[in-house]
């Protein structure tokens, strides 16, 4: 029995695993409130802000207490996003949320390529790679928007300015989201190369012929075909 397309070469397995990894981690970071951290002068109380919610941490009678609340609250039966630190954060929420969800769905779609035939594998990889490219672009824009405006009263970062954190600090969730976004850059690149497989030593089948012809094409034609 012929091995599946994604596992004929390590690059296919790497793309599948990386697609699932970045999709899950991106959604995980979206739900975390520790993107930006604001400490008080006493350092015994601090607040952390994420794209969906914020948390307050304080010491009371020697015990640490936490209070978390989503930005979207119900007021008079209507939803609002008025408590978001800035308009830039609201836009970043839409961009990163759409990008992370797209990346997660693309990761799920990459799993069947491990068991699909060559023809089906290629049909799946192309749209998945494009979706990953689209998601990566949205997430990069979101990561740039978050530190764009830290001057809101709710953040209280002190003498902060555009792309200046002031008294605020980068939270672990933002750092993890940034690393995930950087890793997602390799997903559409690896997706294109998962269709390159060598021919068998015992003869060339229709499967091998398709990929042999693909390998004979110039890199310029391949790049053009990826985006068309």
PEJOLIN-V477114 format. One record per pair of residues at least 24 apart in sequence whose C-alpha atoms are under 8 Angstrom apart, sorted by the first residue. I is the first residue (numbers start at 1). J is the second residue. D is the distance in whole Angstrom. If there is no record, write none. Layout:
BEGIN
i=I j=J d=D
i=I j=J d=D
END
This chain:
BEGIN
i=4 j=113 d=8
i=4 j=114 d=6
i=4 j=115 d=5
i=4 j=116 d=6
i=4 j=117 d=7
i=4 j=118 d=8
i=5 j=113 d=7
i=5 j=114 d=6
i=5 j=115 d=7
i=5 j=116 d=7
i=5 j=117 d=7
i=5 j=118 d=6
i=5 j=121 d=7
i=6 j=113 d=6
i=6 j=114 d=5
i=6 j=115 d=7
i=6 j=121 d=8
i=6 j=194 d=7
i=7 j=114 d=6
i=8 j=197 d=7
i=9 j=194 d=8
i=9 j=197 d=7
i=11 j=190 d=7
i=11 j=193 d=7
i=11 j=194 d=6
i=12 j=114 d=8
i=12 j=190 d=8
i=12 j=191 d=8
i=12 j=193 d=8
i=12 j=194 d=5
i=13 j=114 d=8
i=15 j=187 d=6
i=15 j=190 d=6
i=15 j=191 d=6
i=15 j=194 d=8
i=16 j=107 d=7
i=16 j=110 d=6
i=16 j=111 d=6
i=16 j=113 d=8
i=16 j=114 d=8
i=18 j=184 d=8
i=18 j=187 d=7
i=19 j=103 d=7
i=19 j=104 d=8
i=19 j=106 d=7
i=19 j=107 d=5
i=19 j=110 d=7
i=19 j=184 d=8
i=19 j=187 d=6
i=20 j=104 d=7
i=20 j=106 d=8
i=20 j=107 d=4
i=20 j=108 d=7
i=20 j=110 d=8
i=21 j=107 d=8
i=22 j=103 d=7
i=22 j=104 d=7
i=22 j=107 d=8
i=22 j=180 d=6
i=22 j=181 d=8
i=22 j=183 d=7
i=22 j=184 d=6
i=23 j=100 d=6
i=23 j=101 d=7
i=23 j=103 d=5
i=23 j=104 d=4
i=23 j=105 d=7
i=23 j=106 d=8
i=23 j=107 d=6
i=24 j=104 d=6
i=25 j=177 d=8
i=25 j=180 d=7
i=26 j=100 d=5
i=26 j=103 d=8
i=26 j=104 d=8
i=26 j=177 d=6
i=26 j=180 d=7
i=26 j=181 d=8
i=27 j=97 d=8
i=27 j=100 d=6
i=27 j=101 d=7
i=27 j=104 d=7
i=29 j=173 d=6
i=29 j=174 d=7
i=29 j=176 d=7
i=29 j=177 d=6
i=30 j=96 d=7
i=30 j=97 d=7
i=30 j=100 d=8
i=32 j=173 d=6
i=33 j=173 d=7
i=34 j=171 d=5
i=34 j=172 d=6
i=34 j=173 d=5
i=34 j=174 d=7
i=35 j=170 d=6
i=35 j=171 d=4
i=35 j=172 d=6
i=35 j=173 d=5
i=35 j=174 d=4
i=35 j=175 d=8
i=36 j=168 d=7
i=36 j=169 d=6
i=36 j=170 d=5
i=36 j=171 d=5
i=36 j=174 d=7
i=37 j=168 d=6
i=37 j=169 d=5
i=37 j=170 d=6
i=37 j=171 d=6
i=38 j=155 d=7
i=38 j=156 d=7
i=38 j=157 d=7
i=38 j=167 d=7
i=38 j=168 d=5
i=38 j=169 d=6
i=39 j=167 d=7
i=39 j=168 d=7
i=48 j=171 d=8
i=51 j=89 d=7
i=51 j=90 d=8
i=51 j=92 d=7
i=51 j=93 d=5
i=52 j=93 d=7
i=83 j=154 d=8
i=85 j=150 d=8
i=85 j=152 d=6
i=85 j=153 d=8
i=85 j=154 d=6
i=85 j=155 d=6
i=86 j=149 d=7
i=86 j=150 d=8
i=86 j=152 d=6
i=88 j=145 d=6
i=88 j=146 d=7
i=88 j=148 d=7
i=88 j=149 d=7
i=89 j=145 d=7
i=89 j=146 d=6
i=91 j=142 d=8
i=91 j=145 d=8
i=92 j=141 d=7
i=92 j=142 d=4
i=92 j=143 d=7
i=92 j=145 d=6
i=92 j=146 d=6
i=93 j=142 d=7
i=95 j=138 d=5
i=95 j=139 d=6
i=95 j=141 d=7
i=95 j=142 d=6
i=96 j=138 d=6
i=96 j=139 d=5
i=96 j=142 d=5
i=96 j=143 d=8
i=98 j=135 d=7
i=98 j=138 d=7
i=99 j=134 d=7
i=99 j=135 d=4
i=99 j=136 d=7
i=99 j=137 d=8
i=99 j=138 d=5
i=99 j=139 d=6
i=100 j=135 d=7
i=100 j=139 d=7
i=102 j=131 d=7
i=102 j=132 d=7
i=102 j=135 d=6
i=103 j=131 d=7
i=103 j=132 d=6
i=103 j=135 d=6
i=103 j=136 d=8
i=106 j=131 d=7
i=106 j=132 d=7
i=118 j=207 d=6
i=119 j=207 d=8
i=122 j=195 d=7
i=125 j=191 d=6
i=125 j=192 d=8
i=125 j=194 d=8
i=126 j=191 d=7
i=126 j=192 d=7
i=126 j=226 d=7
i=128 j=188 d=8
i=128 j=191 d=8
i=129 j=187 d=7
i=129 j=188 d=4
i=129 j=189 d=8
i=129 j=191 d=5
i=129 j=192 d=7
i=130 j=188 d=7
i=130 j=226 d=8
i=130 j=227 d=8
i=132 j=184 d=7
i=132 j=187 d=7
i=132 j=188 d=6
i=133 j=185 d=7
i=133 j=187 d=8
i=133 j=188 d=6
i=136 j=181 d=6
i=136 j=184 d=6
i=136 j=185 d=6
i=139 j=181 d=6
i=140 j=181 d=7
i=143 j=178 d=7
i=192 j=226 d=8
END
